[in-house]
Amino acid sequence: MVIGDTYDLLLKGGRVIDPRNSLDGLRDVAIQGGRIAAVEPWIDATAAKQVRPVGGKIVCPGLIDFHTHVYHKATSCSVDPAYLSRRSVVSTLVDAGSAGAANFAGLRDYVMKPAPLRILAFLNISFPGIFAFDRSVMFGEARIPELLVPELCAEVIAANRDRLVGVKVRMGEATSGEVGMKALDRAIEAAELADVPLMTHIGSPPPTYGEILARLRPGDILTHCFRPAPNAPVAEGGGVLDALITARERGVLFDIGHGAGAFHFRSAEQAISNGFPPDIISSDAHTLSIDGPAYDLLHTMSKLANCGIPLPEVIGMATDAPARAMRRADLGHLAVGAVADISVIAEVERDYSFRDVRGEVRRGSMLLEPDILIVGGVTVEPEARPFEMTGKES
């Protein structure tokens, strides 16, 4: 006999997109005890304590924003993680190197632990992390070789494997300066010592795109993959650089990392049209990008969908793919028994002007907007989005 307390919550009638489990169709999703209890074409509503109709909406695994900066109030680049999560219905935020070995304990105890969502991180190879990032003050932490200590970085990761998923280094003229490739080599050494992947930022040269990719190992991640010139991923005469194709064949992963300076429509369009989509979509939300042009993960996903990537693939690039990249197979899917992290999204038809980091505009016909966020079975109502992100008065 069906009883009304079989499930805590039933999401009824949504389009379930779960790339890990090859699902794309109308399903009901039941939650019990903070975990996925059933995903079926029809589940009796009387079996649930609470029923939430989600007809016409997309129900997908909890979104993972793979590149953010959320060491809030401790680093100048970081934003409020709870606000960012609610605004973009993201269940897992991944901080990309805001903290280093010297100050990760603060990120763990004062930001991660009290947060109403899951926060993981890549640990910066630089001992203090990103310590000077502001409109008026910019100094690359990888420009000081004495701060790049692989052994200390690896020790902190080894002691915090529940929270730390890899090593981060920022490479480029402004971020690694004259230290150059030595910064990347020390970050790789730390990643090898800790047996974790490396995420590397790519900025203006030196070093070049090809020089960075040549060093990366299978499973390492290059973020800001569709940045503008100089150091764009595409060739002037068309196509993508051979270095990208070779690296992908070797198992290197490519992440959007939109941010304030690293997503260019021309790079994205040329790469995608030549059969080179990203592996992962992330926002690189920080103090200089959260109010545009990146805004957040949902907005960045909308851009990539309007660049021609099919929506199920876009969702996979923000759920399954980042989970696998972090070696967190427990996340990014809706299999029975998985933690009940769920993002419910509205796919809205709207004539909207998207802007990239160079101010170039593309007209889009669709926006992804937040509807419901569920983290570990707990429902979180979304934050209102400003007019600039929606083109519609709230």
Secondary structure as a PSIPRED ss2 file (coil, helix, strand):
# PSIPRED VFORMAT (PSIPRED V4.0)

   1 M C   1.000  0.000  0.000
   2 V C   1.000  0.000  0.000
   3 I C   1.000  0.000  0.000
   4 G C   1.000  0.000  0.000
   5 D C   1.000  0.000  0.000
   6 T C   1.000  0.000  0.000
   7 Y E   0.000  0.000  1.000
   8 D E   0.000  0.000  1.000
   9 L E   0.000  0.000  1.000
  10 L E   0.000  0.000  1.000
  11 L E   0.000  0.000  1.000
  12 K E   0.000  0.000  1.000
  13 G E   0.000  0.000  1.000
  14 G E   0.000  0.000  1.000
  15 R E   0.000  0.000  1.000
  16 V E   0.000  0.000  1.000
  17 I E   0.000  0.000  1.000
  18 D E   0.000  0.000  1.000
  19 P H   0.000  1.000  0.000
  20 R H   0.000  1.000  0.000
  21 N H   0.000  1.000  0.000
  22 S C   1.000  0.000  0.000
  23 L E   0.000  0.000  1.000
  24 D E   0.000  0.000  1.000
  25 G E   0.000  0.000  1.000
  26 L E   0.000  0.000  1.000
  27 R E   0.000  0.000  1.000
  28 D E   0.000  0.000  1.000
  29 V E   0.000  0.000  1.000
  30 A E   0.000  0.000  1.000
  31 I E   0.000  0.000  1.000
  32 Q E   0.000  0.000  1.000
  33 G C   1.000  0.000  0.000
  34 G C   1.000  0.000  0.000
  35 R E   0.000  0.000  1.000
  36 I E   0.000  0.000  1.000
  37 A E   0.000  0.000  1.000
  38 A E   0.000  0.000  1.000
  39 V E   0.000  0.000  1.000
  40 E E   0.000  0.000  1.000
  41 P C   1.000  0.000  0.000
  42 W C   1.000  0.000  0.000
  43 I C   1.000  0.000  0.000
  44 D C   1.000  0.000  0.000
  45 A H   0.000  1.000  0.000
  46 T H   0.000  1.000  0.000
  47 A H   0.000  1.000  0.000
  48 A E   0.000  0.000  1.000
  49 K E   0.000  0.000  1.000
  50 Q E   0.000  0.000  1.000
  51 V E   0.000  0.000  1.000
  52 R E   0.000  0.000  1.000
  53 P E   0.000  0.000  1.000
  54 V C   1.000  0.000  0.000
  55 G C   1.000  0.000  0.000
  56 G C   1.000  0.000  0.000
  57 K C   1.000  0.000  0.000
  58 I E   0.000  0.000  1.000
  59 V E   0.000  0.000  1.000
  60 C E   0.000  0.000  1.000
  61 P E   0.000  0.000  1.000
  62 G C   1.000  0.000  0.000
  63 L E   0.000  0.000  1.000
  64 I E   0.000  0.000  1.000
  65 D E   0.000  0.000  1.000
  66 F E   0.000  0.000  1.000
  67 H E   0.000  0.000  1.000
  68 T E   0.000  0.000  1.000
  69 H C   1.000  0.000  0.000
  70 V C   1.000  0.000  0.000
  71 Y C   1.000  0.000  0.000
  72 H C   1.000  0.000  0.000
  73 K C   1.000  0.000  0.000
  74 A C   1.000  0.000  0.000
  75 T C   1.000  0.000  0.000
  76 S C   1.000  0.000  0.000
  77 C C   1.000  0.000  0.000
  78 S C   1.000  0.000  0.000
  79 V C   1.000  0.000  0.000
  80 D C   1.000  0.000  0.000
  81 P H   0.000  1.000  0.000
  82 A H   0.000  1.000  0.000
  83 Y H   0.000  1.000  0.000
  84 L H   0.000  1.000  0.000
  85 S H   0.000  1.000  0.000
  86 R H   0.000  1.000  0.000
  87 R H   0.000  1.000  0.000
  88 S H   0.000  1.000  0.000
  89 V C   1.000  0.000  0.000
  90 V E   0.000  0.000  1.000
  91 S E   0.000  0.000  1.000
  92 T E   0.000  0.000  1.000
  93 L E   0.000  0.000  1.000
  94 V E   0.000  0.000  1.000
  95 D E   0.000  0.000  1.000
  96 A E   0.000  0.000  1.000
  97 G E   0.000  0.000  1.000
  98 S E   0.000  0.000  1.000
  99 A E   0.000  0.000  1.000
 100 G E   0.000  0.000  1.000
 101 A C   1.000  0.000  0.000
 102 A C   1.000  0.000  0.000
 103 N C   1.000  0.000  0.000
 104 F H   0.000  1.000  0.000
 105 A H   0.000  1.000  0.000
 106 G H   0.000  1.000  0.000
 107 L H   0.000  1.000  0.000
 108 R H   0.000  1.000  0.000
 109 D H   0.000  1.000  0.000
 110 Y H   0.000  1.000  0.000
 111 V H   0.000  1.000  0.000
 112 M H   0.000  1.000  0.000
 113 K C   1.000  0.000  0.000
 114 P C   1.000  0.000  0.000
 115 A C   1.000  0.000  0.000
 116 P C   1.000  0.000  0.000
 117 L C   1.000  0.000  0.000
 118 R E   0.000  0.000  1.000
 119 I E   0.000  0.000  1.000
 120 L E   0.000  0.000  1.000
 121 A E   0.000  0.000  1.000
 122 F E   0.000  0.000  1.000
 123 L E   0.000  0.000  1.000
 124 N E   0.000  0.000  1.000
 125 I C   1.000  0.000  0.000
 126 S E   0.000  0.000  1.000
 127 F C   1.000  0.000  0.000
 128 P C   1.000  0.000  0.000
 129 G C   1.000  0.000  0.000
 130 I C   1.000  0.000  0.000
 131 F C   1.000  0.000  0.000
 132 A C   1.000  0.000  0.000
 133 F E   0.000  0.000  1.000
 134 D C   1.000  0.000  0.000
 135 R C   1.000  0.000  0.000
 136 S C   1.000  0.000  0.000
 137 V C   1.000  0.000  0.000
 138 M E   0.000  0.000  1.000
 139 F C   1.000  0.000  0.000
 140 G C   1.000  0.000  0.000
 141 E H   0.000  1.000  0.000
 142 A H   0.000  1.000  0.000
 143 R H   0.000  1.000  0.000
 144 I C   1.000  0.000  0.000
 145 P H   0.000  1.000  0.000
 146 E H   0.000  1.000  0.000
 147 L H   0.000  1.000  0.000
 148 L E   0.000  0.000  1.000
 149 V C   1.000  0.000  0.000
 150 P H   0.000  1.000  0.000
 151 E H   0.000  1.000  0.000
 152 L H   0.000  1.000  0.000
 153 C H   0.000  1.000  0.000
 154 A H   0.000  1.000  0.000
 155 E H   0.000  1.000  0.000
 156 V H   0.000  1.000  0.000
 157 I H   0.000  1.000  0.000
 158 A H   0.000  1.000  0.000
 159 A H   0.000  1.000  0.000
 160 N C   1.000  0.000  0.000
 161 R C   1.000  0.000  0.000
 162 D C   1.000  0.000  0.000
 163 R C   1.000  0.000  0.000
 164 L E   0.000  0.000  1.000
 165 V E   0.000  0.000  1.000
 166 G E   0.000  0.000  1.000
 167 V E   0.000  0.000  1.000
 168 K E   0.000  0.000  1.000
 169 V E   0.000  0.000  1.000
 170 R E   0.000  0.000  1.000
 171 M E   0.000  0.000  1.000
 172 G C   1.000  0.000  0.000
 173 E C   1.000  0.000  0.000
 174 A C   1.000  0.000  0.000
 175 T C   1.000  0.000  0.000
 176 S C   1.000  0.000  0.000
 177 G H   0.000  1.000  0.000
 178 E H   0.000  1.000  0.000
 179 V H   0.000  1.000  0.000
 180 G C   1.000  0.000  0.000
 181 M H   0.000  1.000  0.000
 182 K H   0.000  1.000  0.000
 183 A H   0.000  1.000  0.000
 184 L H   0.000  1.000  0.000
 185 D H   0.000  1.000  0.000
 186 R H   0.000  1.000  0.000
 187 A H   0.000  1.000  0.000
 188 I H   0.000  1.000  0.000
 189 E H   0.000  1.000  0.000
 190 A H   0.000  1.000  0.000
 191 A H   0.000  1.000  0.000
 192 E H   0.000  1.000  0.000
 193 L H   0.000  1.000  0.000
 194 A H   0.000  1.000  0.000
 195 D C   1.000  0.000  0.000
 196 V C   1.000  0.000  0.000
 197 P C   1.000  0.000  0.000
 198 L E   0.000  0.000  1.000
 199 M E   0.000  0.000  1.000
 200 T E   0.000  0.000  1.000
 201 H E   0.000  0.000  1.000
 202 I E   0.000  0.000  1.000
 203 G C   1.000  0.000  0.000
 204 S C   1.000  0.000  0.000
 205 P C   1.000  0.000  0.000
 206 P C   1.000  0.000  0.000
 207 P C   1.000  0.000  0.000
 208 T C   1.000  0.000  0.000
 209 Y H   0.000  1.000  0.000
 210 G H   0.000  1.000  0.000
 211 E H   0.000  1.000  0.000
 212 I H   0.000  1.000  0.000
 213 L H   0.000  1.000  0.000
 214 A H   0.000  1.000  0.000
 215 R H   0.000  1.000  0.000
 216 L C   1.000  0.000  0.000
 217 R C   1.000  0.000  0.000
 218 P C   1.000  0.000  0.000
 219 G C   1.000  0.000  0.000
 220 D C   1.000  0.000  0.000
 221 I E   0.000  0.000  1.000
 222 L E   0.000  0.000  1.000
 223 T E   0.000  0.000  1.000
 224 H C   1.000  0.000  0.000
 225 C C   1.000  0.000  0.000
 226 F C   1.000  0.000  0.000
 227 R C   1.000  0.000  0.000
 228 P C   1.000  0.000  0.000
 229 A C   1.000  0.000  0.000
 230 P C   1.000  0.000  0.000
 231 N C   1.000  0.000  0.000
 232 A C   1.000  0.000  0.000
 233 P C   1.000  0.000  0.000
 234 V E   0.000  0.000  1.000
 235 A C   1.000  0.000  0.000
 236 E C   1.000  0.000  0.000
 237 G C   1.000  0.000  0.000
 238 G C   1.000  0.000  0.000
 239 G C   1.000  0.000  0.000
 240 V E   0.000  0.000  1.000
 241 L C   1.000  0.000  0.000
 242 D H   0.000  1.000  0.000
 243 A H   0.000  1.000  0.000
 244 L H   0.000  1.000  0.000
 245 I H   0.000  1.000  0.000
 246 T H   0.000  1.000  0.000
 247 A H   0.000  1.000  0.000
 248 R H   0.000  1.000  0.000
 249 E H   0.000  1.000  0.000
 250 R H   0.000  1.000  0.000
 251 G C   1.000  0.000  0.000
 252 V C   1.000  0.000  0.000
 253 L E   0.000  0.000  1.000
 254 F E   0.000  0.000  1.000
 255 D E   0.000  0.000  1.000
 256 I C   1.000  0.000  0.000
 257 G C   1.000  0.000  0.000
 258 H C   1.000  0.000  0.000
 259 G C   1.000  0.000  0.000
 260 A C   1.000  0.000  0.000
 261 G C   1.000  0.000  0.000
 262 A C   1.000  0.000  0.000
 263 F C   1.000  0.000  0.000
 264 H C   1.000  0.000  0.000
 265 F H   0.000  1.000  0.000
 266 R H   0.000  1.000  0.000
 267 S H   0.000  1.000  0.000
 268 A H   0.000  1.000  0.000
 269 E H   0.000  1.000  0.000
 270 Q H   0.000  1.000  0.000
 271 A H   0.000  1.000  0.000
 272 I H   0.000  1.000  0.000
 273 S H   0.000  1.000  0.000
 274 N C   1.000  0.000  0.000
 275 G C   1.000  0.000  0.000
 276 F C   1.000  0.000  0.000
 277 P C   1.000  0.000  0.000
 278 P C   1.000  0.000  0.000
 279 D C   1.000  0.000  0.000
 280 I E   0.000  0.000  1.000
 281 I C   1.000  0.000  0.000
 282 S C   1.000  0.000  0.000
 283 S C   1.000  0.000  0.000
 284 D C   1.000  0.000  0.000
 285 A E   0.000  0.000  1.000
 286 H C   1.000  0.000  0.000
 287 T C   1.000  0.000  0.000
 288 L C   1.000  0.000  0.000
 289 S C   1.000  0.000  0.000
 290 I C   1.000  0.000  0.000
 291 D C   1.000  0.000  0.000
 292 G C   1.000  0.000  0.000
 293 P C   1.000  0.000  0.000
 294 A C   1.000  0.000  0.000
 295 Y C   1.000  0.000  0.000
 296 D C   1.000  0.000  0.000
 297 L H   0.000  1.000  0.000
 298 L H   0.000  1.000  0.000
 299 H H   0.000  1.000  0.000
 300 T H   0.000  1.000  0.000
 301 M H   0.000  1.000  0.000
 302 S H   0.000  1.000  0.000
 303 K H   0.000  1.000  0.000
 304 L H   0.000  1.000  0.000
 305 A H   0.000  1.000  0.000
 306 N H   0.000  1.000  0.000
 307 C C   1.000  0.000  0.000
 308 G C   1.000  0.000  0.000
 309 I C   1.000  0.000  0.000
 310 P C   1.000  0.000  0.000
 311 L H   0.000  1.000  0.000
 312 P H   0.000  1.000  0.000
 313 E H   0.000  1.000  0.000
 314 V H   0.000  1.000  0.000
 315 I H   0.000  1.000  0.000
 316 G H   0.000  1.000  0.000
 317 M C   1.000  0.000  0.000
 318 A C   1.000  0.000  0.000
 319 T C   1.000  0.000  0.000
 320 D H   0.000  1.000  0.000
 321 A H   0.000  1.000  0.000
 322 P H   0.000  1.000  0.000
 323 A H   0.000  1.000  0.000
 324 R H   0.000  1.000  0.000
 325 A H   0.000  1.000  0.000
 326 M C   1.000  0.000  0.000
 327 R C   1.000  0.000  0.000
 328 R C   1.000  0.000  0.000
 329 A C   1.000  0.000  0.000
 330 D C   1.000  0.000  0.000
 331 L C   1.000  0.000  0.000
 332 G C   1.000  0.000  0.000
 333 H C   1.000  0.000  0.000
 334 L C   1.000  0.000  0.000
 335 A C   1.000  0.000  0.000
 336 V C   1.000  0.000  0.000
 337 G C   1.000  0.000  0.000
 338 A C   1.000  0.000  0.000
 339 V E   0.000  0.000  1.000
 340 A C   1.000  0.000  0.000
 341 D C   1.000  0.000  0.000
 342 I E   0.000  0.000  1.000
 343 S E   0.000  0.000  1.000
 344 V E   0.000  0.000  1.000
 345 I E   0.000  0.000  1.000
 346 A E   0.000  0.000  1.000
 347 E E   0.000  0.000  1.000
 348 V E   0.000  0.000  1.000
 349 E E   0.000  0.000  1.000
 350 R E   0.000  0.000  1.000
 351 D E   0.000  0.000  1.000
 352 Y E   0.000  0.000  1.000
 353 S E   0.000  0.000  1.000
 354 F E   0.000  0.000  1.000
 355 R E   0.000  0.000  1.000
 356 D C   1.000  0.000  0.000
 357 V C   1.000  0.000  0.000
 358 R C   1.000  0.000  0.000
 359 G C   1.000  0.000  0.000
 360 E C   1.000  0.000  0.000
 361 V E   0.000  0.000  1.000
 362 R E   0.000  0.000  1.000
 363 R E   0.000  0.000  1.000
 364 G E   0.000  0.000  1.000
 365 S E   0.000  0.000  1.000
 366 M E   0.000  0.000  1.000
 367 L E   0.000  0.000  1.000
 368 L E   0.000  0.000  1.000
 369 E E   0.000  0.000  1.000
 370 P E   0.000  0.000  1.000
 371 D E   0.000  0.000  1.000
 372 I E   0.000  0.000  1.000
 373 L E   0.000  0.000  1.000
 374 I E   0.000  0.000  1.000
 375 V E   0.000  0.000  1.000
 376 G C   1.000  0.000  0.000
 377 G C   1.000  0.000  0.000
 378 V E   0.000  0.000  1.000
 379 T E   0.000  0.000  1.000
 380 V E   0.000  0.000  1.000
 381 E C   1.000  0.000  0.000
 382 P C   1.000  0.000  0.000
 383 E C   1.000  0.000  0.000
 384 A C   1.000  0.000  0.000
 385 R C   1.000  0.000  0.000
 386 P C   1.000  0.000  0.000
 387 F H   0.000  1.000  0.000
 388 E H   0.000  1.000  0.000
 389 M H   0.000  1.000  0.000
 390 T H   0.000  1.000  0.000
 391 G C   1.000  0.000  0.000
 392 K C   1.000  0.000  0.000
 393 E C   1.000  0.000  0.000
 394 S C   1.000  0.000  0.000
